[in-house]
Amino acid sequence: MDAAADRRHPEPMEADFEAASLRVRLPAIAANYRTYRRMAGPCAVAAVVKADAYGLGAARVAPALADAGCDSFFVARLEEGVALRPAVPQARIFVLDGAPPDAVPALITHRLTPVLNSLAQVAAWSAAAGAAHSALDAVVHVDTGMNRLGLAADELAILAAEAGRRLAGLNLVLVMSHLACSDEPGDALNARQLSRFRQALAMLPPAPASLAASHGTMLGLDYHFDLVRPGVALYGANPQEGSAPNLMQTAAVLTGRVLQVRSIDSGESVGYAATFRAKRPSMLATVALGYADGIPRTLSSVGMAALNGARVPILGRVSMDTTILDVTDMAESPATGDEAELLGDTITLGEVAKAAGTNEYEILTRLRRVPRVYVEGSVGASRSDKE
């Protein structure tokens, strides 16, 4: 066949080839939720699915959690709540950003419950209830030491003194706060926030209460109240990092294909800016994952990956689309097309976060470009859906 014919009849592209993939284990997420239900005892357990379920896809994660018994979900943004509603049509969806006046119509239309963070938001939501001639569910967020969102002490005092008028038309379904140092059990701020939260509850009309999220649940029954709100732990993070084995199952496995394997001599440099120079003849594998996929550049020359069950170091700088691994010491060199794990069963979420100098939340929410593959049934089952 001549060159012109080659151009007319190109070789078919392999449709199933994926340079990288993020396998999301829905059964593991459901199992982690059930673990929290066991630990929480009699109190209820909601699921935090903000930031698109921490990067894993709320449209698929939330129904799996609902099947496991979850009937309450927290999101951050109004648009997240709107997008989530069709996936869990009967569930309670709480919006942490609250009820700015321009968000009120959409909150009502999509049956979303705002977490009210200020007297202005309380007023806007109460006015909406009056205009609708119907009671509206509401959550009041009290700041107890985070100084991020929620009613400050002066606003709390006003609301408590004028609760009948200011909460008119509102069905107070929850009073909540958020712990600043729950991942550090010995920090004195935890006890101070617990005390302040109890004081706030005593000032307000009776309502269910919630203080603890993933790590806070581990602080003990005093912190549980009526509802706990695990987030990152549902997706595999250890809520007792450094103090106990991880009770959570691995929910996300990030892999990239080996694009090329090459040998270099001692003294040769690796990657941009030649930040690494080989001290011995070495074998390198270039993998199709980089910082555009969410791999932190801070893993350059300090992170690890796994190839065919062997742990291997990252060499040189992480590039936009690729990462280079040192496979010199592997018993058998990898082949082009082999999968390298940069996050999963061998290279844990906590390990990646520590090496990158960040937390598990950021690692998960950075995973943007990589196609998600949803694993259903038992972990490792062949049935999956792609996004």
DAFENPE-V382062 format. One record per run of one state. SS is the DSSP state (H for helix, E for strand, L for the rest). FROM is the first residue (numbers start at 1). TO is the last residue. If there is no record, write none. Layout:
SS & FROM & TO
SS & FROM & TO
This chain:
L & 1 & 2
H & 3 & 8
L & 9 & 19
E & 20 & 25
H & 26 & 40
L & 41 & 43
E & 44 & 48
L & 49 & 49
H & 50 & 54
L & 55 & 57
H & 58 & 67
L & 68 & 71
E & 72 & 75
L & 76 & 77
H & 78 & 88
L & 89 & 91
E & 92 & 95
L & 96 & 100
H & 101 & 109
L & 110 & 112
E & 113 & 116
L & 117 & 118
H & 119 & 132
L & 133 & 135
E & 136 & 142
L & 143 & 150
E & 151 & 151
L & 152 & 152
H & 153 & 161
L & 162 & 162
H & 163 & 166
L & 167 & 169
E & 170 & 176
L & 177 & 187
H & 188 & 203
L & 204 & 208
E & 209 & 210
L & 211 & 212
E & 213 & 213
L & 214 & 215
H & 216 & 219
L & 220 & 220
H & 221 & 223
L & 224 & 226
E & 227 & 230
L & 231 & 231
H & 232 & 235
L & 236 & 251
E & 252 & 264
L & 265 & 268
E & 269 & 270
L & 271 & 271
H & 272 & 274
L & 275 & 275
E & 276 & 277
L & 278 & 281
E & 282 & 287
L & 288 & 290
H & 291 & 293
L & 294 & 296
H & 297 & 299
L & 300 & 303
E & 304 & 307
L & 308 & 309
E & 310 & 315
L & 316 & 322
E & 323 & 326
L & 327 & 338
E & 339 & 343
L & 344 & 348
H & 349 & 356
L & 357 & 359
H & 360 & 365
L & 366 & 371
E & 372 & 375
L & 376 & 383
E & 384 & 386
L & 387 & 387
